[in-house]
Amino acid sequence: MPTTDVLLDRTVIGLIKRIGARAVCDYGCGDGALLQRIDRITGQRLQLTGIDYFSSRKRGERPQSTGTMRFIDRASRECRRLVGQGGVFDLIVSAFTLHHFRRPLEELAVLVKLLKPRGTLFLADLEFANDSGDQAAKNLFSFLSEEFHAFQGAYHRHHYTRDEALPLFAAAGLAVRSSRSITVDFPEHERKEETGRALRNLARMRAANAGTANGHQRAYFDQRFAQMTKLVSRHGIDYSRLFTITATR
Ligand SMILES: C[S@@+](CC[C@H](N)C(=O)[O-])C[C@H]1O[C@@H](n2cnc3c(N)ncnc32)[C@H](O)[C@@H]1O
């Protein structure tokens, strides 16, 4: 996501310093870019762990472990062992992941286990806001993706509002320390990049839909994909609205 740097500069580095974190995890770290920047900024003094579903990525696209950074597959025995052991991290950062969690309470329970007592969880995700054409395009695209993936037996939830996300934390036994809704800079080149990515995703879903055996379903989604491609091309996608939640175990 384009806004990871903003989160890093505004919040994560400050949190690391404030709580004196030594062991830091990025849960759902994607390509590991955030950890790599933390490693550089902090002069390789922290133990950094990235967790994600790496086995579904091509070999060349998986981040590589180094002396201070290790990357663990979410589906691996190593990850299960880490969760079983518990109390591992002073700080867990998780950016743009909540809307991917099929069973969010179970996933938050894993994060609670991975935190040391009084450890901190910092979560950020896109906010469901709907007050402009490009916000509406983002949300409608997100709903369509969720709908199509549900029919494919996969998962992608639409975005939460901050008010919807907050009770999940309390239910998982976390104490919310602060939460914020923020609007970050979303420059034109990032808008173009994200809009291009959304259009490529739409093309991929459309191609997958062409192989769907159920004719009614195929016709329905084909029409929706055509409509959505027009909408996204016209308005672009806006990822400038975020919420952040900081909580402790
Ligand atoms: C939108 S990407 C964000 C990646 C990265 N955090 C960033 O800010 O660029 C969401 C990531 O969460 C990962 N993910 C989804 N569900 C997950 C889970 N249950 N445990 C760990 N990672 C998960 C996905 O594989 C994906 O890499």
The ligand as an SDF file (V2000), in Angstrom:
LIG
                    3D

 27 29  0  0  0  0  0  0  0  0999 V2000
   -2.9580   -5.2870    1.4360 C   0  0  0  0  0  0  0  0  0  0  0  0
   -1.5890   -6.2950    1.8330 S   0  0  0  0  0  0  0  0  0  0  0  0
   -0.6320   -5.2360    2.8670 C   0  0  0  0  0  0  0  0  0  0  0  0
    0.8180   -5.6090    2.9060 C   0  0  0  0  0  0  0  0  0  0  0  0
    1.7030   -4.7130    3.7890 C   0  0  0  0  0  0  0  0  0  0  0  0
    1.3020   -4.7650    5.1770 N   0  0  0  0  0  0  0  0  0  0  0  0
    1.6980   -3.2750    3.3190 C   0  0  0  0  0  0  0  0  0  0  0  0
    1.3180   -2.3840    4.0720 O   0  0  0  0  0  0  0  0  0  0  0  0
    2.1140   -3.0280    2.1760 O   0  0  0  0  0  0  0  0  0  0  0  0
   -2.2810   -7.4480    2.9940 C   0  0  0  0  0  0  0  0  0  0  0  0
   -1.3050   -8.5440    3.3820 C   0  0  0  0  0  0  0  0  0  0  0  0
   -1.8380   -9.2850    4.4720 O   0  0  0  0  0  0  0  0  0  0  0  0
   -1.5470  -10.6610    4.2740 C   0  0  0  0  0  0  0  0  0  0  0  0
   -2.4850  -11.4430    5.0840 N   0  0  0  0  0  0  0  0  0  0  0  0
   -3.7850  -11.6130    4.8920 C   0  0  0  0  0  0  0  0  0  0  0  0
   -4.3230  -12.3890    5.8600 N   0  0  0  0  0  0  0  0  0  0  0  0
   -3.3080  -12.6890    6.6920 C   0  0  0  0  0  0  0  0  0  0  0  0
   -3.2050  -13.4620    7.8780 C   0  0  0  0  0  0  0  0  0  0  0  0
   -4.2650  -14.0730    8.3740 N   0  0  0  0  0  0  0  0  0  0  0  0
   -2.0060  -13.5550    8.4860 N   0  0  0  0  0  0  0  0  0  0  0  0
   -0.9240  -12.9350    7.9760 C   0  0  0  0  0  0  0  0  0  0  0  0
   -0.9530  -12.2060    6.8430 N   0  0  0  0  0  0  0  0  0  0  0  0
   -2.1240  -12.0840    6.2160 C   0  0  0  0  0  0  0  0  0  0  0  0
   -1.6870  -10.8330    2.7860 C   0  0  0  0  0  0  0  0  0  0  0  0
   -1.0270  -11.9890    2.3150 O   0  0  0  0  0  0  0  0  0  0  0  0
   -1.0490   -9.5470    2.2580 C   0  0  0  0  0  0  0  0  0  0  0  0
    0.3300   -9.6700    2.0470 O   0  0  0  0  0  0  0  0  0  0  0  0
  1  2  1  0
  2  3  1  0
  2 10  1  0
  3  4  1  0
  4  5  1  0
  5  6  1  0
  5  7  1  0
  7  8  2  0
  7  9  1  0
 10 11  1  0
 11 12  1  0
 11 26  1  0
 12 13  1  0
 13 14  1  0
 13 24  1  0
 14 15  1  0
 14 23  1  0
 15 16  2  0
 16 17  1  0
 17 18  1  0
 17 23  2  0
 18 19  1  0
 18 20  2  0
 20 21  1  0
 21 22  2  0
 22 23  1  0
 24 25  1  0
 24 26  1  0
 26 27  1  0
M  CHG  2   2   1   9  -1
M  END
$$$$
